[in-house]
């Protein structure tokens, strides 16, 4: 990828040619796990579906900014890691804003969200109250550029178009549609996300029984995974994510998933019968034939109570964004489970960040 800001902008920190980047990541992974992983690469440019950019007001004009490699902020005009719809929208939006003082005044950040569907949402964040004049100008911006626009200020959120994009991912021979809401978690690299989902589907195709999923988000993995299991119980602590997950389930016409707002710790309490939850009042946990648990936790990994729960399952599928906590959690499971497959998913080219997957199966005594 050609980028004028390599070595200056702090967004990218790993600069060798792409194949060497993958080798570095495999070496790191292999230093922690003895078994060789499958490696799933990324496109080398235009792969990132969301980004946050500061705004620099100066005499020579307006610029986007990122944090610099050596501190401070760096003015940029483009960012070639962004998905093509965002990359195309960035200069158009900047050109429009420079001609409209109402939209430009006290603007300090713009967040972008897009997907393979091409829908794009831009959130304009301000240090001022958004009044009726601003609303009129923002509406004209939305109509002129065809972007979904959200204005944010303290205590204010005003949307033009939609406050979400509708993404479409082709998994196997089926297209799945997802609503990704502004400000909520989404997978950052849709090309690699498809590879992750397909890998998890392939790994779990013969597991049978029912599935428990923890940290399900808006149903990114849940919807396709439902085809491999009789029933799915998927849990997530975020209200907005559960709302989106239920909308996504309906939009895709999937009937065998129950989404429930519970933390991983609360799921552990419920499964052990230690606590009753009103949110589970209509769900009979004893009616599930749970054989597989799927987890995609935050960087902190699994807490000790959750590790204790997943140990009870025949099959564990674990997607991780932190090699250190993954290693810790796998070591805690090695007395009951063995690794049967490993994978690396390069969601974050030009950085040392790494997404990985592990499948563990209970050891037969």
C-alpha positions as CSV (number, residue, x, y, z in Angstrom):
1,X,0.0,0.0,0.0
2,X,1.3,3.5,-0.9
3,X,0.7,6.0,1.9
4,X,2.3,9.4,2.1
5,X,2.0,9.3,5.9
6,X,3.9,6.1,6.7
7,X,6.3,6.7,9.6
8,X,4.5,10.0,10.5
9,X,0.9,9.0,11.3
10,X,0.6,6.8,14.3
11,X,-2.2,4.7,12.9
12,X,0.1,2.3,11.1
13,X,3.2,1.0,13.0
14,X,4.4,-2.0,11.0
15,X,6.0,-1.2,7.7
16,X,7.6,-4.2,6.0
17,X,6.1,-5.5,2.8
18,X,2.9,-7.3,3.5
19,X,4.1,-10.9,3.3
20,X,6.8,-10.1,5.9
21,X,4.2,-8.6,8.2
22,X,2.3,-11.9,8.2
23,X,5.5,-13.7,8.9
24,X,6.2,-11.5,11.9
25,X,2.7,-12.2,13.2
26,X,3.0,-16.0,12.7
27,X,6.4,-15.9,14.5
28,X,4.8,-14.1,17.5
29,X,1.8,-16.6,17.5
30,X,4.1,-19.6,17.2
31,X,6.2,-18.4,20.2
32,X,3.1,-18.9,22.3
33,X,1.4,-21.9,20.7
34,X,3.3,-25.0,19.4
35,X,0.8,-25.9,16.7
36,X,1.0,-24.1,13.4
37,X,-2.0,-21.9,12.6
38,X,-3.9,-21.4,9.4
39,X,-3.3,-17.9,8.1
40,X,-6.0,-15.7,6.7
41,X,-4.6,-12.5,5.1
42,X,-6.3,-9.1,4.5
43,X,-6.5,-6.9,1.4
44,X,-3.5,-4.6,1.5
45,X,-5.5,-1.4,1.2
46,X,-9.1,-0.2,1.6
47,X,-10.0,-2.8,4.3
48,X,-11.1,-0.8,7.4
49,X,-14.8,-0.2,7.9
50,X,-14.6,2.5,10.6
51,X,-12.3,5.4,11.6
52,X,-12.2,8.4,13.8
53,X,-10.4,11.5,12.6
54,X,-9.7,14.8,14.3
55,X,-10.2,18.1,12.5
56,X,-7.5,20.7,12.1
57,X,-8.7,24.3,11.4
58,X,-5.8,26.4,9.9
59,X,-5.3,29.3,7.5
60,X,-4.3,27.0,4.6
61,X,-7.6,25.1,4.9
62,X,-9.1,22.2,6.7
63,X,-7.4,18.8,7.3
64,X,-8.2,15.5,9.0
65,X,-5.8,14.6,11.8
66,X,-4.4,11.5,13.4
67,X,-2.1,11.0,16.4
68,X,1.5,11.1,15.2
69,X,4.2,8.5,15.7
70,X,6.2,10.9,17.9
71,X,3.3,12.5,19.7
72,X,1.1,15.4,18.8
73,X,-1.2,15.4,15.8
74,X,-0.5,14.9,12.1
75,X,-2.5,16.6,9.4
76,X,-3.7,14.2,6.7
77,X,-5.8,14.5,3.5
78,X,-6.5,10.8,2.9
79,X,-6.3,7.4,4.6
80,X,-5.8,4.5,2.2
81,X,-6.6,1.8,4.8
82,X,-10.2,3.0,4.9
83,X,-12.8,1.1,2.8
84,X,-13.2,2.6,-0.6
85,X,-16.6,4.3,0.2
86,X,-15.0,6.1,3.1
87,X,-11.8,6.9,1.2
88,X,-14.0,8.4,-1.6
89,X,-16.2,10.3,0.8
90,X,-13.4,11.9,2.9
91,X,-12.3,14.6,0.4
92,X,-15.8,15.2,-0.8
93,X,-17.0,15.9,2.7
94,X,-14.0,18.0,3.5
95,X,-14.5,20.1,0.4
96,X,-18.2,20.6,1.3
97,X,-17.4,21.6,4.9
98,X,-14.9,24.2,3.9
99,X,-17.7,26.0,2.0
100,X,-20.2,26.0,4.9
101,X,-19.1,27.9,8.0
102,X,-22.2,26.8,10.0
103,X,-21.2,23.1,9.7
104,X,-17.5,23.9,10.2
105,X,-17.8,26.1,13.3
106,X,-16.6,24.2,16.5
107,X,-16.3,20.9,14.6
108,X,-13.5,18.8,16.2
109,X,-14.0,15.2,15.0
110,X,-15.6,13.1,12.2
111,X,-16.2,9.4,12.6
112,X,-16.9,7.2,9.6
113,X,-18.7,3.8,9.4
114,X,-19.2,1.8,6.2
115,X,-19.3,-1.7,4.9
116,X,-19.2,-3.9,1.8
117,X,-22.7,-2.8,1.0
118,X,-21.3,0.7,0.2
119,X,-23.6,2.5,2.7
120,X,-21.6,5.2,4.6
121,X,-22.4,7.1,7.7
122,X,-20.4,10.2,8.9
123,X,-20.8,11.5,12.5
124,X,-19.8,15.2,13.0
125,X,-18.9,15.9,16.6
126,X,-19.0,19.5,17.9
127,X,-18.1,21.7,20.8
128,X,-21.3,23.7,20.5
129,X,-25.1,23.4,20.6
130,X,-26.6,22.3,17.3
131,X,-29.3,24.8,16.4
132,X,-32.0,25.1,13.7
133,X,-29.5,26.7,11.3
134,X,-27.1,23.8,11.7
135,X,-30.0,21.4,11.1
136,X,-30.8,23.1,7.8
137,X,-27.2,23.0,6.6
138,X,-26.7,19.3,7.8
139,X,-29.8,18.2,5.9
140,X,-28.5,19.8,2.7
141,X,-25.2,18.1,3.3
142,X,-27.0,14.7,3.6
143,X,-28.9,15.3,0.4
144,X,-26.0,16.6,-1.6
145,X,-23.4,13.9,-0.7
146,X,-25.8,10.9,-0.2
147,X,-24.2,10.1,3.2
148,X,-26.1,9.2,6.4
149,X,-25.2,12.1,8.7
150,X,-25.3,12.3,12.5
151,X,-24.5,15.4,14.4
152,X,-23.3,15.0,18.0
153,X,-22.8,17.5,20.8
154,X,-23.1,17.4,24.5
155,X,-26.6,16.0,25.2
156,X,-27.5,16.1,21.5
157,X,-27.8,13.6,18.7
158,X,-29.4,14.5,15.4
159,X,-29.6,12.1,12.5
160,X,-30.2,12.6,8.7
161,X,-30.9,9.4,6.8
162,X,-30.2,6.5,9.1
163,X,-28.3,6.1,12.4
164,X,-27.0,2.8,11.1
165,X,-25.7,1.2,7.9
166,X,-27.0,-2.0,6.6
167,X,-24.1,-4.4,5.8
168,X,-24.3,-7.4,3.6
169,X,-21.9,-10.3,3.9
170,X,-21.8,-13.3,1.6
171,X,-21.1,-16.4,3.7
172,X,-21.0,-19.5,1.5
173,X,-24.0,-19.2,-0.8
174,X,-26.1,-17.0,1.5
175,X,-26.0,-13.3,2.0
176,X,-26.5,-12.1,5.6
177,X,-27.7,-8.6,6.4
178,X,-26.7,-6.7,9.5
179,X,-27.6,-3.3,11.0
180,X,-24.4,-1.6,12.3
181,X,-25.4,1.3,14.5
182,X,-23.3,4.4,14.9
183,X,-21.1,4.1,18.0
184,X,-21.6,0.4,18.5
185,X,-19.0,-2.3,18.1
186,X,-18.5,-3.8,14.7
187,X,-15.8,-5.9,13.2
188,X,-13.3,-3.5,11.7
189,X,-12.3,-5.4,8.6
190,X,-15.2,-7.0,6.7
191,X,-13.1,-8.9,4.3
192,X,-11.3,-10.8,7.1
193,X,-14.6,-10.9,9.1
194,X,-16.1,-13.1,6.3
195,X,-13.0,-15.4,6.6
196,X,-13.4,-15.7,10.4
197,X,-17.1,-16.6,10.1
198,X,-16.4,-19.2,7.4
199,X,-13.6,-20.7,9.5
200,X,-15.9,-20.9,12.6
201,X,-18.6,-22.5,10.5
202,X,-16.3,-25.1,9.0
203,X,-14.9,-25.9,12.4
204,X,-18.3,-26.4,14.1
205,X,-20.2,-28.1,11.2
206,X,-20.2,-31.6,12.8
207,X,-20.5,-30.6,16.5
208,X,-24.3,-31.1,16.7
209,X,-26.5,-30.3,19.7
210,X,-27.1,-26.7,20.8
211,X,-24.8,-23.7,21.0
212,X,-24.1,-21.2,23.8
213,X,-22.5,-18.0,22.6
214,X,-21.1,-15.4,25.0
215,X,-20.2,-11.8,23.9
216,X,-22.4,-12.2,20.8
217,X,-22.5,-8.4,20.0
218,X,-25.1,-7.7,17.2
219,X,-25.0,-11.4,16.0
220,X,-22.1,-11.2,13.6
221,X,-21.2,-14.9,14.1
222,X,-24.5,-16.0,15.6
223,X,-26.7,-15.6,12.5
224,X,-24.5,-17.9,10.2
225,X,-23.7,-20.3,13.1
226,X,-27.3,-21.0,13.7
227,X,-27.3,-23.4,10.7
228,X,-24.9,-25.8,12.4
229,X,-27.0,-26.2,15.6
230,X,-30.4,-27.2,16.8
231,X,-30.9,-24.1,19.0
232,X,-28.7,-21.2,19.9
233,X,-28.7,-19.1,23.1
234,X,-26.6,-16.0,22.5
235,X,-25.8,-13.5,25.3
236,X,-24.4,-10.0,25.4
237,X,-24.3,-7.3,28.1
238,X,-24.8,-4.3,25.8
239,X,-28.5,-3.2,25.4
240,X,-27.8,-1.6,22.0
241,X,-26.1,-4.7,20.7
242,X,-28.9,-7.0,21.8
243,X,-31.4,-4.6,20.1
244,X,-29.5,-4.8,16.9
245,X,-29.0,-8.6,17.2
246,X,-32.8,-9.1,17.4
247,X,-33.4,-6.8,14.4
248,X,-30.7,-8.7,12.5
249,X,-32.3,-12.1,13.4
250,X,-35.7,-10.8,12.1
251,X,-34.2,-9.3,9.0
252,X,-32.6,-12.6,8.1
253,X,-35.6,-14.8,9.0
254,X,-33.7,-17.0,11.5
255,X,-35.9,-18.8,14.0
256,X,-33.7,-20.9,16.2
257,X,-31.8,-18.1,18.1
258,X,-32.6,-16.6,21.5
259,X,-30.8,-13.3,22.3
260,X,-30.6,-12.4,26.0
261,X,-28.9,-9.4,27.7
262,X,-26.6,-11.1,30.2
263,X,-23.0,-10.6,31.0
264,X,-20.7,-13.7,30.8
265,X,-20.5,-13.7,34.7
266,X,-24.4,-13.7,34.9
267,X,-24.5,-16.6,32.4
268,X,-22.2,-18.6,34.6
269,X,-24.5,-17.9,37.6
270,X,-27.6,-18.9,35.6
271,X,-26.1,-22.2,34.3
272,X,-25.0,-23.2,37.8
273,X,-28.4,-22.4,39.2
274,X,-26.9,-19.8,41.6
275,X,-29.2,-17.0,40.6
276,X,-32.5,-16.6,38.7
277,X,-32.9,-13.8,36.1
278,X,-36.1,-12.3,34.9
279,X,-34.5,-11.9,31.5
280,X,-34.4,-15.8,31.4
281,X,-38.0,-16.2,32.6
282,X,-39.2,-17.5,29.2
283,X,-36.2,-19.6,28.5
284,X,-35.8,-23.2,29.8
285,X,-32.1,-23.7,30.1
286,X,-32.7,-27.4,30.8
287,X,-34.2,-27.8,27.4
288,X,-30.9,-27.0,25.7
289,X,-28.5,-29.8,24.7
290,X,-25.4,-27.6,25.0
291,X,-22.3,-29.2,23.5
292,X,-20.5,-26.2,22.2
293,X,-19.6,-22.8,23.5
294,X,-18.4,-20.0,21.3
295,X,-16.7,-16.9,22.8
296,X,-15.3,-13.7,21.4
297,X,-14.4,-11.7,24.5
298,X,-12.9,-8.2,24.8
299,X,-9.1,-7.8,25.2
300,X,-9.3,-8.8,28.9
301,X,-10.3,-12.4,27.9
302,X,-12.4,-14.7,30.1
303,X,-12.8,-14.1,33.8
304,X,-12.2,-17.1,36.1
305,X,-15.9,-17.8,36.5
306,X,-16.4,-17.9,32.8
307,X,-13.4,-20.2,32.3
308,X,-15.0,-22.5,34.8
309,X,-18.2,-22.6,32.8
310,X,-16.7,-23.2,29.4
311,X,-14.7,-26.1,30.8
312,X,-18.0,-28.0,31.0
313,X,-18.6,-28.0,27.3
314,X,-17.4,-30.6,24.9
315,X,-16.3,-28.1,22.2
316,X,-14.9,-24.6,22.8
317,X,-14.5,-22.2,19.9
318,X,-12.6,-19.0,21.0
319,X,-11.9,-15.9,18.9
320,X,-9.4,-13.6,20.5
321,X,-8.0,-10.1,19.9
322,X,-5.3,-10.5,22.6
323,X,-2.7,-13.2,22.3
324,X,-1.7,-12.9,25.9
325,X,-5.1,-13.4,27.5
326,X,-5.8,-16.1,24.9
327,X,-2.7,-18.0,26.0
328,X,-3.7,-17.5,29.7
329,X,-7.2,-18.9,29.1
330,X,-6.1,-21.8,27.0
331,X,-3.5,-22.8,29.6
332,X,-6.3,-22.8,32.2
333,X,-8.3,-25.2,30.0
334,X,-5.5,-27.6,29.1
335,X,-6.2,-30.1,31.9
336,X,-9.7,-30.8,30.4
337,X,-9.3,-29.8,26.7
338,X,-6.8,-30.1,23.9
339,X,-6.3,-27.8,20.9
340,X,-7.5,-29.2,17.6
341,X,-7.1,-26.2,15.4
342,X,-5.6,-22.7,15.3
343,X,-6.0,-19.7,13.0
344,X,-4.7,-16.2,12.5
345,X,-6.9,-13.6,11.0
346,X,-5.1,-10.4,9.9
347,X,-7.8,-7.8,10.7
348,X,-5.2,-5.1,11.4
349,X,-2.5,-4.9,8.6
350,X,0.4,-2.5,9.3
351,X,0.0,-3.0,13.1
352,X,1.1,-5.7,15.5
353,X,-2.5,-6.4,16.5
354,X,-3.7,-9.9,15.7
355,X,-7.0,-11.6,15.8
356,X,-6.8,-15.4,16.3
357,X,-9.0,-18.4,16.7
358,X,-8.6,-21.6,18.7
359,X,-10.8,-24.7,18.7
360,X,-10.6,-27.0,21.8
361,X,-12.1,-30.4,22.4
362,X,-12.7,-32.1,25.7
363,X,-10.1,-34.8,26.4
364,X,-11.7,-38.3,26.6
365,X,-10.5,-40.0,29.7
